[in-house]
Amino acid sequence: MKLLNIFMFFCLVTVLLVGGLVLYPHYCTYRNLRGDLSATEKTLAERQQEVMQLRKEIEDLRKDRRAIERVAREKFGWCREGETIYHFDATGSLGPTVSPSRGR
């Protein structure tokens, strides 16, 4: 009886060790994939936010003349007739540079 118990215990330990050795690599892969999923979901949320902002900007550009003027001023450096635009160098050089009015 005692010999049977020892044999059963040995079989149980063997099955658990073999099962652990077989499942451990799959568990590691699962953990890595879960980490990748979290990073991908974070990136997705950021991209969705970016898409919402771009759609709002598109809608504003379609409906609001001030939005068009803002983009023209910020991205293309345009100004109104008679305005003077001052550009300041962020590197700390002496004196601002002045762009003459282009009137576009």
N, C-alpha and C positions, 0 to 999 in steps of 0.2 A: 504494500500500500504506500509506504513512504517512498519507494523507488518510483512508483507511478506518479506521485505528486511532484517529485523532482523532475521527472521527464516532462510532465505537462508544463511546469514552470519554465524549463529550458525551451520548449517549443513556443510558448507564449513570448518569451524574450526574443527568440529568433525571428518570429513573425513580426514583432514590433520593430526590431532593428532593420530588417529587410524592407518593411513598409516605409520606415523613416528614410532610409537611403534612397528608395525609389521616389518618394514624394518630395524630398527636400529640394532638388533642382527645380521642380515645377513650382514649388512655393516661392523660391527666389525669383523666378521669372514672373510670377504673379505679382509679387511686391514691386518689382521694377516697372511692370506695366501699369500698376496703380499709380505710381509716382509720375509716369509719363502722362497718364490720363489727367491727373490733377494739373500738371503744367499745361496740357493742351486745353483743358477747360478754362484755365485762367487766360490763356492767349485768345481763346474764342470770345470770352467776355470783353476783353480789351478791344478786339476787332469789331464786335457788335456795337460797342460804344462809339468807336470811330466812325462806323457806318451811319449811326444815328446822327452824329454831328455833321457829317458830310451831307446827308439828306436834308438836314435843317438848313445848312448853308446853301444848298441848291435851291431849296424852296424860297429862301430869302432873296437870292439873286433873281429868281423869276418874278417876284412880287414887289420888291422894295428897291427903289432907285438909290437910296442911301447905302444899301449893302453893295450895290455895284460900284458906287463912288468909293466906298471904303476899300474894296478890293483893288480898284484902280490906283488908289493912293498907296496902299501898303505893298502890293506886289510889283507894281510897275512904276512907282515913283511919280505918278501923274499929279498935277495940281491944277487949281483953278486959275483963270486969267488974273494976273496981277499978284499972285501969291509968291512968296519966296520960301523955299524949302531949305532947312538947315540939316545937314547930316553930320552927326558927331561920331568920330572914330572911337571905338571901344578900347583900342590899344593905348590910348593916352597921348596921342600925338598933339602937338600944340595947335590950337585954333580949329574952328569948324570949317568945313568946306561948304560953299554955297552953290546950289544949283539954280540957274536962272529959270524963270517961269516958262513952261512950255505951252501952257494954255490948251491942253487937250481935254 
